[in-house]
Amino acid sequence: MAKGSESALPTALERRAPRVSYRHESLADVLAETGTLAAFGFGAGAPSHDDPRYLGVPLEGLDAPTPLEVWQVDGPVATGREGDVRWAEGQGWLFAAIELDEGTHGGPRDTAEHAYRQLREFLGARAPRHVQRIWNYLGAINEGEGDSERYKLFCEGRAAGMGQFFSDGFPAATAIGHHGGTDRLQVYLLACDAPGARVENPRQVSAWRYPRQYGRTPPSFARGMALPGQDALAISGTAAVVGHSSAHEDDLDAQLGETLANLETLLAHAGMPAGFDTHSPLKAYVRHAIDAPRVIDFLASRLPGVPVLLLHGDVCRRELLVEIDGWRYA
Ligand code: 3EB
């Protein structure tokens, strides 16, 4: 091959997507494995550990015993801390997480701005700065009325903290309310040294174009992100939103059906084969714990064999009872 050919450079195709799985093993064992980029425990019973790769998420599992979620890459991982950001990096992939206390940062708007500004400043100096996917977990997400609802204030602060960092387009994301203390904001992300490809859903208005009724600042996320190696689709939080409207108020089964229709349309639009499989894990966030058995039954019949982690969380629109996010490997 000719000298100077780009074949000597790492190409996006070499960036095999991190493997995401749910595992019933000890945190120490999972962290000891080469290639563990991140590990997550859920709920009050989650382990604690000061490894920067570990995050305890304040969402309770509804389908005990609750596993760990584990992200793994194909080689060794370096870790560190910078300000409030903890991170892990390996094979071109980066995990970064921040947890801030609203008590010291002044409410949901300013805390989100602060979190996103710190993440942006941290990422700007690193090779893996192409954010593919972000999760946001905040307390009391539906508290407050109209434009003062905490989720809407979060959206304003998020956009302010992002600045121009995502002027090419937003990453895929999830924003869910937890019950682990109103003041606690967690934001974590997966980034890569190569850009992914954003995917929108033709059944849904793009979130950043939502009309004024949903708040002064529309939500900053893409419906999905095809990772740089084109070997996985990161699927944003998906609910029974059709156009920009919430469908099937107070009807759990109908919302679940609409959510699956949205997920299937997103897969098709991303050029992925239809359906989910046993290696592509999903999370289902359920507003009312009492609905958990019905969600389990519905998903077991419609998505048999698909790993689903059921979590007790509030969707950002009050009328929505359930939201699903996750991964689809090619
Ligand atoms: C929706 O379709 C549901 O604010 O980051 C889904 C995924 C939702 C991400 C976010 C919000 C977010 O609008 C809500």
Residues whose N, C-alpha, C, O or C-beta is under 5 A from the ligand:
A	BS01	3EB	A173 T174 A175 P219 F221 S236 G237 T238 A239 V241 C316
